[in-house]
Amino acid sequence: MKAVVFDIGGVLVDWQPHLAWVEALGSEDAAHAFIKRTDFLVRNARGDNGERFADMAQELSDPRDQELFAAYVGLYARTVETPIHGTWDVLDRLKTQGTPVHAITNWSAETWPEGLKVQPRLGEVFGTLVVSGQEGVMKPDARIFEILCERSGHAPEDCVFIDDGLHNVKGAKAVGMDAILFTSPQALDVALTERGLL
């Protein structure tokens, strides 16, 4: 039986990192400006690969920016409050019909527990869950896909991987998985139906 492997951020949960700082900085514009001047997205990827936010905060020159950046983990739940309901509907249909459902996510080991506080089902629905920050390796590295296969007992060719990042889709295909670039729940439904999985 084919297994379906989900990415999480941008597929099952909407991630809006600026929301962590809107209250402290007073506006969305100010929060976006903070993200830009601190190279947050680059540093966040380092967090997804296992680094700590408090350590990365020390790289910033401005003390206030250091304080705000280090506070991110405690404010993280604000950034992932919105589920992408249509994708959850697809996932629930797959589970109801007995299809194995797993996940690989680029997500910091520090922020993952905070995300579960507002999205607890993420810790419950997957047969095998691989969190990059806990492993010290992130998509699209082949190793993270291999970890999923080893733990789930599925060969790569028996997996269909879903991700909103083209580089991650290419990474999955490079190890032998089928892969779908996520653009919307409706398009995902069609792609899985075409594969005979829905």
N, C-alpha and C positions, 0 to 999 in steps of 0.2 A: 504494500500500500504506500502511496505517495504521502510524504509529510509536508506540511506547510510551515515555513519558518518566517516569522515576522520581525522586521525592525519595529521599534516602538515610537521614538520621537519623530513626529511628522507623519506617522502612519496610524498609530493608535491614540496618541496624545499630542496635542498642539503645544509646542514649546516656544515660549516668548520670554527670553531672558531679561529683557528690559524691565519687565514687571517687578523684578526683585528690588529695583531701586526707585521706582516712581514715587513712592511715599517719601523716601528720604531726600530725594532731589527735587520734588515738587512738580515735575511734569514728565510726560513721555519723551519730549524733545531732550530734556536734560539727561534722562536715563540713556537714551540712544547716544548722546554725545559722550557720556561716560564709557559706554561700550567701545566706541570708536577710539577714544584717546588712550584707553588701557589695553588695546589689542585683545579685548576679551575673548573673541571667538578663537583666536590662535591659542590663547592660554587655556580656554575651556577644553580644546582638543587635547592639550597636554594633561588636563585633569581626567579626561576620558581614558587616557593612556596610563593613569595611575598616580600622577603627581597631586600634591595637596594644594588647595587654594590658599591657605595661610602662608605657605612657602612662596607661592608665586606672587602674592601680594607684596612681599618684601622687595620684589624687583622694581616696584613702582617708586618714582621719586617723590610724589606728593603724599604727605601723611594722611590727608583726608581720603585720597583715592585708595591708599593702602587699607584703611579702615573699611571703606565701602566694599572693596574687593574681597577682603577676608570675611565679610559678613554674608557673602553670597550663599554659603551652604545653609545657614540658618534661615535665609529668606527664600530658599529654593522652591518650596511648595507653591509659592505664588506664581511660579513660571509655568507650571504644568497642571493647572486646574481644569483645563478644558479637554474632555475626551473627544475623539473623532468618532462620533456615534455610528456612522455608516460602516466604518471598518470593524468596529466591535460587533455589529450585526453579522457581518461576513464571518468573523471569527467564531461567533456563537453557533452559526449554522454548520460550520466545519466540525466543531466539537460535538454537536448534536448527532451528526451522522457518523461519528467515530473516527474522523480523520485526525491523525496525530498533529498537534500544534505546538511549535517551539518558538523561541525568540533568540536573536542576537542583537544586542544594543550597544552602541557607543555611548557609555554613560559612566560618570565618575562613581567610584566606590563610596565617596563621601556623600554625594547628592542622591544616590539611589534610595537609601532608606528614607530620605526626606520626601522623595517623590511618591513612595509607597504610602505615605501618610494621607495623601489626597487621592491617590489612584491605587487602592489596595488590591484590586483584582490583578494588577500586573504581577503580583507575587504569588498568585493562585492558579492562573489559567494555563500556564505552559508546562508541558511535560519536561522539557529541558530549557533552561534559561542561562544564557551566557552574557555576563556584564563585563564590558571591556576593562573598566577600571579595576575590577577584581582580579582580572587575568593578567594585566600589564601588556595587553596586545589589543589592537583595535582594527575594525574594518577599514580598508579592504584587505588587510594582511591575510594571507591564506591560512595562517595558523588558527585564527579565531573560528573560521568555518570548519577546520579540522577538529577543533575542540568540541564544537556542537555535534558533529557526526560521531565522534568517539563516545560522547556521553549519552547520546540519544539512541545509538545503535543503528542509525540509518547511513547508508552509503550516500555520497554526494549526489549521485544520479537519481536517487529516490527522493530528493528534496526540491521543493519549489520555494525560492527565497523572494521576499517582498521588501523593497526599500525605496525611499524617496530620493536617494542619492545615486546618480548614475555610476560614480566610481565604485560604490559598494555593489551595485548590480554586476558590474564588470568583474569585480573581485570574486563574487559567488560563481559566476560562469567560468572563471579561470580554474576553479577547483572542481568543476564538473556538475555544478548544480544548474537546474533551470532557474531563471530569475525574472521577476517582473518589476519594472520601474513604476512605483506608485505615483499616480497623479490625482486620483480621486477614488472614493469607495465604489462608485458606480463602475468606473473603468476596471477596478480590481475584480469586481463581481463578474464582469464580462470575461476578463482574462482567465479567471479560474474556471468559469463555465466552459470556455473553449477547451480547456485542458481536461474536462470531465470530472473536475473536483467539486463542482457545485451543481 
